[in-house]
């Protein structure tokens, strides 16, 4: 059985005070749950948020990292620095990094390998644009992103990776994929993992859905056989809506 995993990505939002208060609200009201939960604050607030999540049922995630261990890379942050701050996870290859910051599959791949080598759990994002979906290229685009971003991983390494399917047209737009649309891609991704790795790896890897997930659409999405959790943007920045999505995963 794959343990459901709900992660909140706060992107470049919130003040330090708001981030800490939001974390306190989530930690205090979460209660005991079987669901794996994590929050990804802006990197400058990881330390402050990590003080609140420490010892709680909420894990700490970064939104990005650099693949080198250390050195002259102005502005970048390494995996070991994230571990230092108490991070367990790192989101890699988010569509905003791919499309706005120009990150390639090769770069994502270097980061995934470095994160795994350091002991972080990578949450690797893939997803098609509206144009690609309308041109019937969804399957080939996500396959290519998976093959590129996940190249060179051992079966054991791959089993510890979380994949997030996030159709670009559904992110921050309020246009959520239907449960059927999402499940179709998730099932394709699992079949791909089976051919690239093996049936055990494919059965073990959690595949989150992301893109306008809200408490009122989460239940149906998370009820699909191959949807194992959610990567939540906007709705993760309010205690009630984030907890509502976690409740829907039960
Ligand atoms: P959204 O963002 O929930 O605001 O659509 C999802 C994401 O980018 O992970």
Boltz pocket constraint, residues with backbone or C-beta under 6 A from the ligand:
constraints:
  - pocket:
      binder: B
      contacts: [[A, 9], [A, 166], [A, 170], [A, 171], [A, 172], [A, 173], [A, 174], [A, 210], [A, 211], [A, 212], [A, 213], [A, 231], [A, 232], [A, 233], [A, 234], [A, 235]]
      max_distance: 6.0
